[in-house]
Amino acid sequence: MMHRRSVGTVDYATAMAEMEDRVAGTVSGQSAELLWLLEHPPLYTAGTSARDGDLLTPGRFPVFKTGRGGQYTYHGPGQRVGYVILDLKRRAQPAPDIRCYVSALEEWLIAALASFNVAAERREGRVGLWVKRPLGGEDKIAAIGVRVRHWVTFHGVALNVNPDLSHYAGIVPCGVREHGVTSLHALGVKATMAEIDTALERTFAATFNTTLVAE
């Protein structure tokens, strides 16, 4: 399986077009599977379940409608996005299962965050990963939104390393009003993006039982 790290921010529309091409190539067998780690400029995306009232400041950043599952989320510098293009027909036994795939994405991020002594947890009825506050309550540290076409996955995960958390004020992130959003740096983990990438690649290979080869 191939992997790629992009330096600087990648235009969202450009990334979507490239991902669509890669998915088509993977479906046809002409392209290899891919883990793509990147950052976007500040923007909001609306998943298939997005509610109009959850976009609180429509003119703040560009808004992109996307075919992934979920509601509104934010992307921006300091957030590591991982687009995952996998052929579930080839990998899943005895049969491809989207819920199992999402669970594997969660396991991947839990393992990556554990590398930095951050205990991320699942929550029933809430997609993504959460960390507890020392004085009570909890915040979201990673979002998950996927799409599957002919059993080939795309879109993926977004891990908050050191984004401007004030940018989340323009939306109700993933439709959840009663909890906050955090990042590794806000938790006191001052890891570099290169260190995050290394942890993400190592734990991805272990979680999905694959070997990553730089593209």
SEMAR-472614 format. One record per residue: residue number from 1; residue in three letters; x, y, z of N, C-alpha, C, O in turn. Coordinates in steps of 0.2 Angstrom, whole numbers, plus 5000, padded with zeros to 4 digits. Each point is the difference from the previous one (the first is absolute). Layout:
% residues N
i|aa|n.X|n.Y|n.Z|ca.X|ca.Y|ca.Z|c.X|c.Y|c.Z|o.X|o.Y|o.Z
NUM|ALA|X|Y|Z|X|Y|Z|X|Y|Z|X|Y|Z
...
This chain:
% residues 215
i|aa|n.X|n.Y|n.Z|ca.X|ca.Y|ca.Z|c.X|c.Y|c.Z|o.X|o.Y|o.Z
1|MET|5004|4994|5000|4996|5006|5000|5004|5006|5000|5006|5000|5003
2|MET|4992|5005|4993|5004|5006|5000|4998|5005|5005|4995|5000|5003
3|HIS|5010|5005|4999|4998|5005|5004|5004|5007|4998|5005|5000|4997
4|ARG|4992|5005|5005|5002|5007|4997|4999|5005|5006|4995|5000|5003
5|ARG|5010|5004|4998|5000|5006|5004|5000|5006|4996|5005|5001|4996
6|SER|4990|5004|5004|5001|5006|4997|5002|5005|5004|4998|5001|5006
7|VAL|5006|5004|4992|5003|5005|5003|4996|5006|4999|4999|5002|4994
8|GLY|5000|5002|5011|4995|5006|4999|4993|4998|4999|4998|4995|5001
9|THR|4998|5010|4998|4993|4999|4999|4998|4998|4993|5003|5002|4995
10|VAL|4992|4993|5004|4998|4998|4994|4993|5003|4999|4995|4999|5004
11|ASP|5004|5004|4990|4993|5002|4998|4995|4995|5001|5001|4994|4997
12|TYR|4993|5007|5006|4995|4995|5001|4997|4997|4993|5000|4994|5000
13|ALA|4998|5010|4996|4998|4998|4994|5005|4995|4996|4998|4995|4997
14|THR|5008|5008|5003|5005|4996|4996|5001|4993|5004|5001|4995|4996
15|ALA|4999|5005|5010|5001|4993|5004|4994|4996|4998|5001|4994|4999
16|MET|4993|5009|5001|4994|4995|4999|5000|4997|4993|4999|4995|4999
17|ALA|5004|5009|4996|5000|4998|4993|5005|4994|4999|4999|4995|4997
18|GLU|5007|5006|5007|5005|4995|5000|4998|4994|5003|5001|4994|4998
19|MET|4995|5007|5008|4998|4994|5003|4995|4996|4996|5000|4994|5000
20|GLU|4995|5010|4997|4995|4996|4995|5004|4996|4995|4998|4995|4999
21|ASP|5007|5008|4998|5004|4996|4995|5003|4994|5003|5001|4995|4997
22|ARG|5002|5006|5009|5003|4994|5003|4995|4995|5002|5002|4994|4999
23|VAL|4993|5008|5003|4994|4995|5002|4998|4996|4993|5000|4994|5000
24|ALA|4999|5010|4995|4999|4996|4993|5005|4996|4998|4999|4994|4998
25|GLY|5007|5008|5003|5006|4995|4998|5000|4994|5005|5002|4995|4997
26|THR|4997|5006|5009|5000|4994|5005|4994|4995|4998|5001|4994|5000
27|VAL|4993|5009|4998|4994|4996|4999|5002|4996|4993|4998|4994|5000
28|SER|5005|5009|4996|5002|4996|4993|5006|4996|5001|5002|4996|4995
29|GLY|5002|5005|5011|5006|4996|5000|5006|5003|4997|5005|4997|5000
30|GLN|4995|5009|4998|5005|5003|4997|5004|5004|5005|5006|5002|4998
31|SER|4992|5000|5008|5003|5004|5004|5001|4996|5007|4996|4996|5002
32|ALA|5010|5006|5002|5001|4996|5006|4996|5004|5005|4998|5006|5000
33|GLU|5000|4991|5006|4997|5003|5006|5005|5005|5002|5006|5000|4999
34|LEU|4991|5005|5005|5004|5006|5002|4997|5003|5007|4994|5000|5001
35|LEU|5011|5001|5003|4999|5004|5006|5004|5007|4998|5006|5000|4999
36|TRP|4989|5005|5001|5003|5007|4999|4999|5005|5006|4994|5001|5002
37|LEU|5012|5001|5000|5000|5005|5006|5001|5007|4998|5005|5001|4996
38|LEU|4990|5004|5005|5001|5006|4998|4996|5005|5004|4997|4998|5005
39|GLU|5004|5009|4994|4996|5005|5003|4997|5004|4995|5002|5000|4994
40|HIS|4992|5003|5008|4996|5004|4995|5000|5008|5003|5002|5001|5006
41|PRO|4997|5004|4990|4999|5006|5002|4994|5000|5004|4996|4996|4999
42|PRO|5002|5010|5005|4994|5000|5004|4994|4999|4996|4999|5004|4995
43|LEU|4996|4991|5006|4994|4999|4997|4995|4996|5004|5003|4997|5005
44|TYR|4991|5003|4993|4995|4996|5003|4998|4995|4995|4999|5001|4994
45|THR|4999|4992|5008|4997|4996|4996|4994|4997|5003|4999|5000|5006
46|ALA|4996|4999|4989|4993|4997|5002|5000|4993|4998|5000|4999|4994
47|GLY|4999|4997|5010|4999|4993|4999|4992|4999|4998|4996|5004|4999
48|THR|5003|4989|4999|4993|4999|4998|4994|5001|5005|4995|5000|4998
49|SER|5007|5000|5008|4995|5002|5006|5000|5007|5002|4997|5001|5005
50|ALA|5007|5003|4992|5001|5007|5002|4993|5004|5001|4996|4999|4995
51|ARG|5003|5004|5010|4994|5004|5001|5002|5008|4999|5005|5002|5003
52|ASP|4990|5001|4993|5002|5007|4999|5001|5005|5006|5004|5004|5000
53|GLY|4992|4994|5005|5001|5004|5006|5007|4999|5004|5001|5004|5005
54|ASP|5003|4991|4993|5006|4999|5003|5006|5004|4997|5005|5000|5003
55|LEU|4993|5003|4992|5005|5005|4997|4999|5007|5003|4995|5003|4997
56|LEU|5008|4999|5008|4999|5006|5003|5002|5006|4997|4997|5006|5001
57|THR|5009|4994|4996|5002|5006|4996|5002|4998|4993|5006|4999|4998
58|PRO|4989|5002|4998|5001|4997|4993|5005|5004|4996|5003|4996|4995
59|GLY|4999|5010|5006|5005|5003|4996|5007|5000|5003|5004|5003|4997
60|ARG|4997|4994|5008|5006|5000|5003|5006|4996|4996|5005|5003|4999
61|PHE|4993|4991|4999|5005|4996|4996|4996|4997|4994|4994|5000|5001
62|PRO|5010|4998|4994|4996|4996|4995|4997|4994|5003|5002|4997|5004
63|VAL|4992|5001|4993|4996|4994|5002|5000|4996|4994|4998|5002|4995
64|PHE|5004|4991|5006|4999|4995|4995|4996|4995|5002|5000|4997|5005
65|LYS|4995|5001|4990|4996|4995|5001|5003|4993|4998|5003|5000|4995
66|THR|4997|4995|5009|5004|4994|4998|4996|4994|5002|4995|5000|5003
67|GLY|5007|4995|4993|4996|4993|5001|5001|4996|5005|4998|4995|5001
68|ARG|5007|5007|5004|5002|4996|5006|4994|5000|5004|4995|5004|5000
69|GLY|5005|4991|5005|4995|5000|5005|5001|5006|5005|5006|5002|5001
70|GLY|4989|4999|5004|5001|5005|5005|4997|5007|4998|4997|5000|4996
71|GLN|5005|5004|5009|4997|5007|4999|5005|5005|4999|5005|4999|4996
72|TYR|4995|5007|5007|5005|5005|4999|5007|4999|5003|4999|4998|5006
73|THR|5006|5003|4991|5006|5000|5003|5005|5005|4998|4998|5003|4995
74|TYR|5008|4998|5008|5004|5005|4998|5007|4997|4998|5002|4995|5003
75|HIS|5001|5008|4992|5007|4998|4998|5004|5007|5000|4998|5005|4998
76|GLY|5008|4994|5004|5005|5006|4999|5007|4998|5002|5001|4994|5003
77|PRO|5003|5011|4997|5007|4999|5001|5001|4997|5008|4996|5003|5004
78|GLY|5008|4993|4997|5001|4997|5007|4996|4994|5001|5000|4997|5005
79|GLN|4996|5001|4990|4996|4994|5001|5002|4995|4995|5001|5002|4994
80|ARG|5001|4992|5008|5002|4995|4995|4994|4996|4998|4997|4997|5003
81|VAL|5002|5004|4990|4995|4996|4997|5003|4993|4997|5005|5001|4997
82|GLY|4992|4994|5004|5002|4994|4997|4995|4997|4995|4994|4998|5002
83|TYR|5007|5002|4992|4995|4997|4995|5003|4993|4999|5005|4999|4998
84|VAL|4990|4996|5002|5001|4993|5000|4997|4997|4994|4993|5000|5000
85|ILE|5010|4997|4996|4997|4997|4994|5002|4993|5000|5006|4998|4999
86|LEU|4989|4998|5003|5001|4993|5001|4995|4996|4997|4994|5002|4999
87|ASP|5008|4992|4998|4996|4995|4997|4997|4995|5005|5004|4995|5002
88|LEU|4990|5007|5001|4998|4995|5005|4998|4993|4997|5000|4995|5004
89|LYS|4999|5004|4990|4998|4994|4998|5006|4995|5000|5000|4994|5002
90|ARG|5006|5009|4997|5006|4996|5001|5003|4999|5007|5003|4995|5001
91|ARG|4995|5010|5003|5003|5000|5007|4995|4997|5005|5003|4997|5005
92|ALA|4991|5004|4994|4995|4998|5005|4998|4992|5000|4998|4998|4994
93|GLN|5003|4999|5011|4998|4993|5000|4995|4999|5006|5001|5002|5006
94|PRO|4994|4994|4993|4998|4996|4994|4997|5004|4995|4999|4998|4994
95|ALA|4998|5008|5008|4997|5005|4995|5001|5007|5002|5001|5001|5006
96|PRO|4999|5004|4989|5001|5007|5002|4995|5002|5005|4994|4999|4999
97|ASP|5008|5005|5005|4995|5003|5006|5002|5007|5001|5006|5001|5003
98|ILE|4990|5004|4996|5001|5007|5001|5001|5001|5007|5005|5004|5002
99|ARG|4991|4994|5002|5000|5001|5008|5007|4997|5002|5003|5004|5004
100|CYS|4999|4991|4994|5007|4997|5002|5005|5005|4998|5005|5001|5003
101|TYR|4995|5001|4991|5005|5005|4997|5000|5006|5004|5006|5002|5002
102|VAL|4988|5001|5000|5000|5006|5004|5003|4999|5007|5004|5004|5003
103|SER|4995|4990|5000|5003|4998|5006|5007|4999|5000|5004|5002|5004
104|ALA|4999|4996|4990|5007|4999|4999|5003|5007|5000|5006|5001|5002
105|LEU|4991|5004|4994|5002|5007|5000|5001|5003|5007|5005|5003|5002
106|GLU|4990|4995|5002|5000|5002|5007|5006|4997|5004|5004|5004|5004
107|GLU|4997|4990|4995|5006|4996|5003|5006|5003|4998|5005|5001|5004
108|TRP|4996|5001|4990|5006|5003|4997|5001|5006|5004|5006|5001|5002
109|LEU|4989|5004|4998|5002|5006|5004|5001|5000|5007|5004|5003|5003
110|ILE|4992|4992|5000|5002|4999|5007|5007|4998|5002|5003|5002|5004
111|ALA|4999|4993|4991|5007|4998|5001|5005|5006|4999|5005|5000|5003
112|ALA|4994|5004|4991|5004|5005|4999|5001|5005|5006|5005|5002|5001
113|LEU|4989|5000|5002|5000|5005|5005|5003|4997|5006|5003|5003|5004
114|ALA|4996|4990|4997|5004|4997|5006|5007|5001|5000|5004|4999|5005
115|SER|4999|5001|4989|5007|5002|4999|5002|5006|5003|5006|5001|5002
116|PHE|4990|5004|4999|5001|5006|5004|4997|5000|5006|4999|5006|5003
117|ASN|4999|4988|5000|4997|5000|5007|4993|5004|5000|4999|5002|5006
118|VAL|4998|4998|4989|4993|5003|5000|4995|4994|4999|5000|4996|4996
119|ALA|4995|5004|5009|4995|4994|5000|4994|5003|4997|4996|5003|5003
120|ALA|5003|4995|4991|4994|5001|4996|4995|4995|5000|5002|4994|5000
121|GLU|4992|5007|5000|4995|4995|5001|4994|5001|4995|4999|5006|4998
122|ARG|4998|4989|5001|4993|5000|4996|4995|5002|5005|5000|5000|5006
123|ARG|4994|5002|4991|4994|5002|5003|4994|4997|4996|5000|5001|4994
124|GLU|4996|4995|5010|4994|4998|4996|4996|5005|4997|4998|5005|5004
125|GLY|5000|4994|4990|4996|5005|4996|5004|5006|4998|4996|5005|4997
126|ARG|5010|4996|5004|5004|5005|4998|5006|4998|4996|5005|4997|5003
127|VAL|4996|5004|4990|5005|4998|4996|5006|5005|5002|4999|5006|5001
128|GLY|5007|4991|4999|5006|5004|5002|5003|4997|5006|4998|4996|5003
129|LEU|5007|5008|4999|5004|4998|5007|5000|5006|5004|5000|5006|4998
130|TRP|5000|4992|5009|4998|5005|5005|5006|5000|5006|5002|4994|5001
131|VAL|4999|5011|5002|5005|5000|5006|4996|5003|5006|4997|5005|4999
132|LYS|5004|4993|5007|4997|5002|5006|5004|5006|5002|5006|5001|5000
133|ARG|4991|5004|5003|5003|5006|5003|5001|4998|5007|4997|4997|5003
134|PRO|5009|5006|5000|5002|4998|5007|4994|5002|5005|4999|4997|5005
135|LEU|4997|5008|4994|4995|5003|5004|4993|4998|4998|4995|5002|5003
136|GLY|5005|4993|4993|4993|4998|4997|4998|5002|4993|5003|5005|4998
137|GLY|4993|4992|4999|4999|5001|4993|5004|4997|4995|5005|4996|5002
138|GLU|4994|5005|4992|5005|4997|4995|5000|5004|4994|4995|5004|4998
139|ASP|5010|4995|4998|5001|5004|4993|5001|4995|4995|5003|4995|5001
140|LYS|4995|5007|4993|5002|4996|4994|5007|5001|4997|5002|5006|5000
141|ILE|5002|4989|4999|5007|5002|4997|5001|4997|4993|5004|5002|4997
142|ALA|4991|4994|5001|5001|4997|4993|4993|4999|4997|4995|4997|5004
143|ALA|5004|5004|4990|4994|4999|4996|5001|4994|4995|5005|4999|4998
144|ILE|4989|4998|5001|5000|4995|4995|4994|5001|4995|4995|5000|5002
145|GLY|5007|4999|4992|4994|5001|4995|5002|4996|4994|5005|5001|4996
146|VAL|4991|4994|5002|5003|4995|4994|4994|5000|4995|4994|5001|5001
147|ARG|5008|4997|4993|4996|4998|4995|5003|4994|4996|5006|4998|5001
148|VAL|4990|4997|4997|5002|4994|4996|4996|5000|4994|4994|5001|4999
149|ARG|5010|4997|4996|4998|4999|4993|5003|4994|4997|5006|4999|5000
150|HIS|4989|4996|4998|5002|4993|4998|5005|4997|5005|5005|4997|4998
151|TRP|4994|5004|5008|5004|4998|5006|5007|5002|5000|5004|4998|5004
152|VAL|4997|5008|4993|5006|5004|5001|4999|5006|5004|4995|5004|4998
153|THR|5009|4997|5007|4998|5005|5005|5004|5007|4998|5005|5000|4996
154|PHE|4992|5005|5006|5003|5007|4999|4998|5005|5005|4996|4998|5005
155|HIS|5006|5008|4995|5000|5004|5006|5004|4997|5006|5004|4996|4998
156|GLY|4994|5005|5008|5004|4997|5005|5000|5004|5007|4994|5000|5003
157|VAL|5011|5002|4999|5001|5003|5007|5003|5007|5000|5003|5002|4996
158|ALA|4996|5001|5010|5003|5007|5001|5002|5000|5007|4996|5000|5005
159|LEU|5010|5001|4997|5003|5000|5006|5003|5007|5002|5004|5003|4996
160|ASN|4993|5000|5009|5002|5007|5002|5007|4999|5004|5001|4998|5006
161|VAL|5004|5005|4990|5007|5000|5003|5001|5007|5003|5001|5001|5006
162|ASN|4998|5005|4990|5001|5006|5003|4996|5005|4995|5003|5005|4998
163|PRO|4990|4994|5001|4996|5005|4996|4998|5006|5004|5001|4999|5006
164|ASP|4997|5006|4991|4997|5005|5004|4993|4998|5002|4995|5000|4996
165|LEU|5004|4998|5010|4994|4998|5002|4994|5005|5000|4994|4998|5000
166|SER|5007|5008|5000|4995|5005|4999|4996|4999|4994|4995|5003|4999
167|HIS|5008|4994|4996|4997|4999|4993|4994|4996|5001|4996|5000|4995
168|TYR|5004|4996|5010|4994|4995|5001|4994|5004|5002|4994|4997|5000
169|ALA|5006|5009|5002|4995|5004|5002|4995|5001|4995|4994|5002|5001
170|GLY|5008|4998|4992|4995|5001|4995|4995|4994|4998|4996|5001|4996
171|ILE|5005|4993|5008|4996|4995|4998|4998|4996|5007|5003|5002|5005
172|VAL|4992|4994|4995|4999|4995|5005|5004|4994|4998|4997|4996|4996
173|PRO|5009|5003|5006|5004|4994|4998|4996|4993|5000|4999|4998|5006
174|CYS|5000|4999|4989|4997|4994|4999|4993|4999|5004|4998|4995|5002
175|GLY|4999|5011|4998|4994|5001|5003|4999|4999|5008|4995|4999|5003
176|VAL|5011|5001|5000|5000|4999|5007|5001|5007|5004|5006|5003|4999
177|ARG|4989|4999|5004|5000|5007|5004|5003|4999|5007|5003|5005|5002
178|GLU|4996|4990|5001|5002|4999|5007|5007|4999|5002|5002|5000|5006
179|HIS|5002|4999|4989|5007|4998|5002|5005|5005|4995|4998|5003|4995
180|GLY|5008|4998|5007|5005|5004|4997|5004|4996|4995|4999|4994|4999
181|VAL|5006|5010|4999|5005|4998|4995|5007|5001|5003|5001|5006|5003
182|THR|5004|4990|4996|5007|5001|5003|5005|4998|4995|4998|4998|4994
183|SER|5008|5002|5008|5006|4999|4995|5005|4997|5005|5000|5001|5006
184|LEU|5005|4996|4991|5006|4997|5003|5004|5006|5004|5002|4999|5006
185|HIS|4999|5006|4990|5003|5006|5003|4996|5003|5006|5003|5002|5005
186|ALA|4991|4998|4995|4996|5003|5005|5000|4995|5006|4999|5002|5006
187|LEU|5003|4992|4993|5001|4995|5005|5007|5000|5003|5001|4996|5005
188|GLY|5003|5008|4992|5007|5001|5003|5005|4995|4996|5005|5000|5002
189|VAL|4992|4997|4992|5005|4995|4996|5002|5004|4994|4996|5001|4996
190|LYS|5010|5002|5005|5003|5004|4995|5003|4996|4994|5006|5002|4998
191|ALA|4991|4993|5000|5003|4996|4994|5001|5004|4994|4995|5004|4998
192|THR|5010|4994|4998|5000|5003|4993|4996|4996|4995|4998|4995|5002
193|MET|5000|5008|4993|4996|4997|4995|5004|4994|4997|4997|4994|4999
194|ALA|5009|5006|5001|5004|4994|4997|5000|4995|5005|4999|4994|4998
195|GLU|5001|5007|5009|4999|4995|5005|4993|4997|5000|5000|4994|5001
196|ILE|4995|5010|4998|4993|4997|4999|5000|4996|4994|4997|4994|5001
197|ASP|5006|5008|4993|4999|4996|4994|5004|4993|5001|4997|4995|4998
198|THR|5009|5005|5006|5003|4994|5001|4996|4995|5004|4999|4994|4999
199|ALA|4998|5009|5006|4995|4996|5005|4994|4997|4996|4998|4995|5001
200|LEU|4999|5010|4995|4994|4998|4996|5002|4994|4995|4996|4995|4999
201|GLU|5010|5006|4998|5002|4995|4995|5001|4993|5003|4998|4995|4998
202|ARG|5006|5005|5008|5002|4994|5003|4993|4996|5003|5000|4994|4999
203|THR|4996|5010|5004|4994|4997|5003|4995|4998|4994|4996|4995|5001
204|PHE|5004|5008|4994|4995|4998|4994|5003|4994|4998|4996|4995|4999
205|ALA|5010|5004|4999|5003|4994|4998|4998|4994|5005|4998|4994|4997
206|ALA|5003|5007|5009|4998|4995|5005|4993|4998|5000|4998|4994|5000
207|THR|4998|5011|5000|4992|4999|5001|4997|4997|4994|4996|4995|5000
208|PHE|5007|5007|4994|4997|4997|4994|5004|4994|4997|4999|4998|4994
209|ASN|5006|5000|5010|5005|4994|4998|5002|5001|4992|4999|4996|4996
210|THR|5005|5010|5003|5002|5001|4994|5007|5003|5000|5002|5002|5006
211|THR|5001|4999|4989|5007|5003|4999|4999|5006|4996|4997|5000|4994
212|LEU|5005|5006|5009|5000|5006|4996|5006|5002|4996|5006|4999|5003
213|VAL|4993|5003|4991|5006|5001|4996|4999|5008|4997|4995|5001|4998
214|ALA|5010|5003|5003|4999|5007|4998|4999|5001|4993|5004|4996|4996
215|GLU|4991|5008|5002|4999|5001|4993|5004|5005|4997|5000|5001|4994
